[in-house]
Amino acid sequence: MLGASMSSLRATAILKTDIGGSTALFRALSAQDLTALLAAHREMITRVSVAHDGRIVKPEGDGFWIVFPSVTAAALAAMTMQEELRLSNSKGHDRVAMRITITLGDVLHQEGALVGDAVVLATRIEAITPLEEIYLSAGAWRAVSRGEVRTALVDSFTFKGFPWAIPVYRIEQTHRTRTIEGQYIVVTDLQGFSTVIKSASMLEVEKTLDGLHELVAGVCREFDGTIRVSQGDSYYVTFPEALLALAAVDRLARQWRATGGPCALKLAMHKGALRTFRDFLYSRDLWVAVSLERTIPRHARRQPRVSHLACAARSGRHGEWDARVQRVEVRTTSRYLEGVEISHLTGV
């Protein structure tokens, strides 16, 4: 029996993940939304782990225990996971923030469980790891490739069950601008909402914002959209295809009108590229979409506005949209709209 146990004892790089503030986040979601969020999160964790030769040993609540063939592989996987979470929201949900710890040591692999000091240490270090950071034990730090991963000493800590102070290191994650091409960018804004909230009750304001979020999130789930940024009563959402974007805009306009909310919902769409750096989103095409939204006249909630690039639907290959996307003449001083053909979507 002893021999069988010893044969399962091997040096292992362990990566542990944990979603921060998950209790409050999960309570605010419906069962459907929570299921979708957790499924998307697990898909990302699994995909990134496999790409770096990692293997999920077991899920633990909203976190995962994952083993890798090397600390460097674990570190690169951890950096990719954090970068993906920073780049975009989950589909139709608030962004998930996560902490990650990596340790190295002799571990007993037994019936899907991990046993050893490196396992316990991962849990101890997790307790001091801030959200969106990656912390390493001293053993993991010594084994990681300095050429591929930059690190810095955090401090030495005394943890329960360990009689000596243990140095803990953090990975200095490199953030690079990412360009996302070929996106159909939709900008939403509640017309005059800042004026409404001056006279509305807190309950009415909350009801309006909750209703808008539920509507935008639902449309994103149905039409494969991604909420890139939400700022109060405004959303920046992207869709991968023209048909999906036009159907989403149509649905948003119709459903918002049906709610009888206190404000008109203004919608603008433009096709182009986005640039992301950490949580910052920018690009000329995004500014075109924002400028386009500002050209929509008051009380024009029934005519969502789109730019010429998003109107590839007029090529005669997209059925009903060919007739419903109609060009309009707009006076604007925005330099971002110079030379841009503008249309509106009729029949909503």
VMD Tcl script that draws the C-alpha trace (Angstrom):
set ca {
  {0.00 0.00 0.00}
  {2.84 2.36 0.83}
  {4.50 1.59 -2.48}
  {1.32 2.45 -4.40}
  {1.06 5.80 -2.63}
  {4.69 6.66 -3.21}
  {4.36 5.91 -6.93}
  {1.73 8.65 -7.20}
  {3.94 11.25 -5.52}
  {5.51 13.58 -8.09}
  {6.71 17.15 -8.53}
  {3.75 19.19 -9.71}
  {3.11 22.78 -10.77}
  {-0.29 23.71 -9.33}
  {-2.46 26.62 -10.45}
  {-5.51 27.61 -8.40}
  {-8.13 30.13 -9.52}
  {-10.81 31.95 -7.54}
  {-13.47 34.46 -8.63}
  {-13.56 37.48 -6.34}
  {-16.83 38.78 -4.89}
  {-18.69 35.88 -6.44}
  {-21.33 35.56 -3.71}
  {-22.74 39.05 -4.29}
  {-22.38 38.75 -8.06}
  {-24.13 35.37 -8.22}
  {-27.01 36.48 -5.98}
  {-27.77 39.30 -8.42}
  {-28.13 36.89 -11.37}
  {-31.04 34.74 -12.43}
  {-30.49 30.99 -12.62}
  {-30.24 31.23 -16.42}
  {-27.70 34.07 -16.31}
  {-25.63 32.35 -13.63}
  {-25.54 29.10 -15.60}
  {-24.41 30.96 -18.73}
  {-21.73 32.91 -16.85}
  {-20.24 29.83 -15.18}
  {-20.31 27.85 -18.43}
  {-18.48 30.62 -20.29}
  {-15.94 30.95 -17.47}
  {-15.25 27.23 -17.38}
  {-14.89 27.13 -21.17}
  {-12.25 29.86 -21.03}
  {-10.33 28.23 -18.16}
  {-10.40 24.84 -19.90}
  {-9.38 26.21 -23.30}
  {-6.45 28.23 -21.97}
  {-5.27 25.39 -19.71}
  {-5.29 22.84 -22.53}
  {-3.42 25.26 -24.80}
  {-0.58 25.23 -22.23}
  {-0.73 21.46 -21.57}
  {-2.63 21.94 -18.35}
  {-5.26 19.62 -16.90}
  {-8.13 20.54 -14.60}
  {-8.00 18.20 -11.63}
  {-11.18 19.40 -10.00}
  {-13.47 22.41 -9.81}
  {-13.96 23.92 -6.36}
  {-16.94 26.22 -6.11}
  {-16.26 28.94 -8.68}
  {-12.54 28.10 -8.81}
  {-10.38 25.40 -10.32}
  {-7.35 23.28 -9.39}
  {-5.19 22.79 -12.48}
  {-1.87 20.98 -12.90}
  {0.79 21.83 -15.49}
  {4.00 20.18 -16.72}
  {6.03 23.23 -15.67}
  {5.70 26.42 -13.67}
  {6.40 28.47 -16.78}
  {3.48 26.83 -18.59}
  {1.24 27.56 -15.59}
  {2.42 31.18 -15.46}
  {1.79 31.77 -19.16}
  {-1.66 30.21 -18.85}
  {-2.44 32.40 -15.83}
  {-1.40 35.55 -17.69}
  {-3.62 34.61 -20.64}
  {-6.58 33.93 -18.35}
  {-6.26 37.31 -16.66}
  {-5.84 39.10 -19.98}
  {-8.96 37.49 -21.45}
  {-11.00 38.52 -18.41}
  {-9.74 42.08 -18.68}
  {-10.44 42.38 -22.38}
  {-14.14 41.79 -22.33}
  {-17.20 41.15 -20.26}
  {-18.84 37.80 -20.13}
  {-21.77 37.61 -22.55}
  {-24.41 39.91 -21.15}
  {-23.02 39.87 -17.62}
  {-20.85 41.99 -15.36}
  {-17.14 41.38 -15.77}
  {-15.63 38.57 -13.68}
  {-12.47 39.33 -11.67}
  {-10.21 36.49 -10.57}
  {-7.13 35.83 -8.42}
  {-4.63 33.10 -9.29}
  {-1.93 31.36 -7.24}
  {0.82 29.03 -8.45}
  {2.89 26.67 -6.31}
  {5.34 23.84 -6.94}
  {6.10 20.75 -4.88}
  {5.83 17.00 -4.40}
  {2.14 16.17 -4.55}
  {0.22 12.95 -4.09}
  {-2.21 12.38 -6.98}
  {-4.95 10.11 -5.74}
  {-8.42 9.52 -7.21}
  {-8.74 13.02 -8.66}
  {-7.47 14.71 -5.50}
  {-4.19 16.51 -4.77}
  {-2.49 16.12 -1.41}
  {0.67 17.85 -0.20}
  {2.21 21.02 1.21}
  {2.08 22.71 -2.22}
  {-1.70 22.25 -2.23}
  {-2.14 23.76 1.23}
  {0.26 26.59 0.38}
  {-1.76 27.49 -2.74}
  {-4.82 28.04 -0.55}
  {-2.85 30.09 2.00}
  {-1.33 32.35 -0.68}
  {-4.72 32.76 -2.34}
  {-6.00 34.47 0.82}
  {-3.51 37.36 0.34}
  {-3.68 37.58 -3.46}
  {-5.51 40.69 -4.75}
  {-8.03 40.39 -7.54}
  {-6.55 40.31 -11.06}
  {-3.12 39.38 -9.70}
  {-1.04 36.19 -9.97}
  {1.05 35.21 -6.92}
  {3.79 32.58 -6.80}
  {5.30 30.57 -3.98}
  {9.08 30.74 -3.56}
  {9.46 27.26 -5.04}
  {7.44 28.19 -8.12}
  {9.38 31.44 -8.47}
  {12.70 29.60 -8.52}
  {11.48 27.28 -11.29}
  {9.84 29.82 -13.63}
  {11.69 30.98 -16.75}
  {12.91 34.57 -16.22}
  {13.11 35.01 -19.97}
  {9.37 34.49 -20.41}
  {7.88 35.71 -17.14}
  {8.75 38.86 -15.18}
  {8.29 38.69 -11.41}
  {8.71 40.86 -8.33}
  {8.91 40.07 -4.61}
  {5.75 40.93 -2.68}
  {6.97 40.11 0.86}
  {7.59 37.18 3.20}
  {4.59 35.79 5.06}
  {4.03 33.32 7.87}
  {1.11 31.06 7.04}
  {-0.85 28.71 9.26}
  {0.70 25.25 9.15}
  {4.09 26.57 7.99}
  {6.54 27.37 10.81}
  {8.79 29.59 8.70}
  {8.25 32.80 6.75}
  {7.72 32.11 3.04}
  {8.62 34.64 0.32}
  {5.76 35.33 -2.09}
  {6.21 36.77 -5.57}
  {3.85 38.33 -8.10}
  {3.91 38.08 -11.86}
  {4.31 41.46 -13.53}
  {1.75 41.05 -16.26}
  {2.50 42.80 -19.52}
  {-0.47 44.58 -21.04}
  {-0.49 45.07 -24.79}
  {-3.03 46.80 -26.94}
  {-5.26 44.31 -28.73}
  {-7.04 45.16 -31.96}
  {-10.36 43.41 -32.60}
  {-11.23 43.67 -36.28}
  {-14.54 43.42 -38.10}
  {-16.87 44.28 -35.25}
  {-20.36 45.73 -35.60}
  {-20.26 48.36 -32.87}
  {-23.59 49.33 -31.32}
  {-23.84 52.34 -28.99}
  {-26.95 52.80 -26.84}
  {-27.97 55.82 -24.80}
  {-31.13 56.90 -22.97}
  {-32.19 60.28 -24.29}
  {-32.36 62.90 -21.55}
  {-31.96 60.41 -18.71}
  {-29.86 62.85 -16.67}
  {-32.85 65.21 -16.64}
  {-35.28 62.44 -15.70}
  {-33.31 61.38 -12.62}
  {-33.64 64.87 -11.14}
  {-37.35 64.32 -10.60}
  {-37.59 60.52 -10.50}
  {-37.44 58.51 -7.29}
  {-34.50 56.25 -6.54}
  {-36.75 53.24 -7.11}
  {-37.75 54.53 -10.57}
  {-34.11 55.15 -11.53}
  {-33.12 51.67 -10.42}
  {-36.05 50.09 -12.26}
  {-35.12 51.90 -15.48}
  {-31.44 50.95 -15.32}
  {-32.20 47.35 -14.35}
  {-34.67 47.07 -17.22}
  {-32.14 48.42 -19.70}
  {-29.41 46.07 -18.47}
  {-31.73 43.07 -18.63}
  {-32.74 43.98 -22.17}
  {-29.19 44.56 -23.45}
  {-27.87 41.43 -21.74}
  {-30.70 39.33 -23.16}
  {-30.12 40.59 -26.69}
  {-26.40 39.86 -26.36}
  {-27.12 36.29 -25.34}
  {-29.56 35.78 -28.21}
  {-27.51 37.40 -30.96}
  {-23.95 36.55 -29.87}
  {-23.16 40.08 -28.70}
  {-20.55 41.20 -26.19}
  {-20.97 44.10 -23.77}
  {-17.63 45.88 -24.02}
  {-18.36 48.85 -21.73}
  {-21.37 49.96 -19.70}
  {-21.50 53.47 -18.29}
  {-24.68 54.23 -16.42}
  {-27.43 54.41 -19.05}
  {-25.06 53.84 -22.00}
  {-23.69 50.60 -23.45}
  {-21.03 49.83 -26.05}
  {-21.81 46.41 -27.52}
  {-20.29 44.48 -30.42}
  {-21.60 41.78 -32.74}
  {-19.58 39.58 -35.12}
  {-21.95 39.75 -38.14}
  {-24.17 42.31 -39.86}
  {-27.31 40.18 -39.67}
  {-26.87 39.62 -35.94}
  {-26.19 43.31 -35.29}
  {-29.20 44.50 -37.29}
  {-31.49 41.94 -35.65}
  {-30.18 43.00 -32.23}
  {-30.75 46.71 -32.91}
  {-34.25 45.96 -34.17}
  {-35.04 43.90 -31.07}
  {-33.63 46.54 -28.71}
  {-35.70 49.31 -30.29}
  {-38.93 47.29 -30.31}
  {-38.63 45.91 -26.78}
  {-37.59 49.21 -25.23}
  {-40.53 50.97 -26.85}
  {-42.83 48.23 -25.47}
  {-41.60 48.88 -21.92}
  {-42.93 52.45 -22.03}
  {-39.83 53.72 -20.25}
  {-39.38 57.42 -19.38}
  {-36.78 58.01 -22.12}
  {-36.28 57.21 -25.76}
  {-33.51 54.71 -26.44}
  {-31.04 56.00 -29.00}
  {-29.12 53.36 -30.99}
  {-26.22 53.81 -33.39}
  {-24.21 51.19 -35.27}
  {-20.98 51.25 -37.24}
  {-18.67 48.51 -38.49}
  {-14.98 48.70 -37.70}
  {-12.18 47.81 -35.33}
  {-11.77 48.23 -31.57}
  {-8.56 48.63 -29.61}
  {-8.36 47.51 -25.99}
  {-5.69 48.17 -23.40}
  {-6.48 46.71 -19.97}
  {-10.03 48.00 -19.37}
  {-9.67 50.95 -21.77}
  {-11.54 50.76 -25.07}
  {-10.83 53.08 -27.99}
  {-10.58 53.40 -31.80}
  {-11.61 55.79 -34.53}
  {-14.46 53.44 -35.45}
  {-15.77 53.56 -31.88}
  {-15.71 57.37 -32.02}
  {-17.63 57.22 -35.31}
  {-20.34 55.16 -33.58}
  {-20.46 57.55 -30.62}
  {-20.65 60.58 -32.92}
  {-23.37 58.85 -34.91}
  {-25.46 58.35 -31.77}
  {-25.21 62.06 -31.03}
  {-26.69 62.96 -34.43}
  {-29.98 61.20 -33.65}
  {-32.68 63.85 -33.13}
  {-34.78 63.90 -29.99}
  {-37.74 61.50 -29.84}
  {-36.43 59.49 -32.82}
  {-36.48 56.22 -30.92}
  {-38.11 54.45 -33.88}
  {-35.23 55.10 -36.25}
  {-32.00 53.49 -35.00}
  {-29.12 54.95 -36.95}
  {-26.47 52.98 -38.77}
  {-23.45 53.99 -40.83}
  {-22.65 52.96 -44.38}
  {-20.18 50.30 -43.24}
  {-22.80 48.54 -41.18}
  {-25.19 48.66 -44.12}
  {-23.57 45.88 -46.07}
  {-27.10 44.50 -45.67}
  {-28.08 46.66 -48.65}
  {-26.04 44.49 -51.00}
  {-29.20 42.50 -51.79}
  {-28.17 39.40 -49.87}
  {-29.87 39.94 -46.53}
  {-33.60 39.80 -47.17}
  {-35.77 42.24 -45.26}
  {-32.87 44.44 -44.18}
  {-32.18 45.60 -47.76}
  {-35.40 47.61 -47.86}
  {-35.35 48.69 -44.23}
  {-31.91 50.35 -44.20}
  {-32.49 53.74 -45.86}
  {-30.07 56.59 -46.36}
  {-30.66 59.91 -44.59}
  {-28.99 63.31 -44.86}
  {-27.58 64.50 -41.55}
  {-25.99 67.82 -40.63}
  {-23.09 67.33 -38.27}
  {-19.91 69.12 -37.31}
  {-18.21 65.92 -36.17}
  {-14.96 65.33 -38.04}
  {-15.40 61.60 -37.44}
  {-18.50 61.59 -39.66}
  {-16.93 63.41 -42.61}
  {-17.56 61.36 -45.73}
  {-19.64 58.76 -43.84}
  {-22.90 57.75 -45.47}
  {-25.59 57.54 -42.75}
  {-28.79 55.56 -42.83}
  {-31.57 54.66 -40.42}
  {-33.38 51.41 -39.81}
  {-37.08 51.71 -40.58}
  {-40.03 49.67 -39.44}
  {-39.32 49.47 -35.69}
}
mol new
graphics top color blue
foreach p $ca { graphics top sphere $p radius 0.5 }
foreach p [lrange $ca 0 end-1] q [lrange $ca 1 end] { graphics top cylinder $p $q radius 0.2 }
display resetview
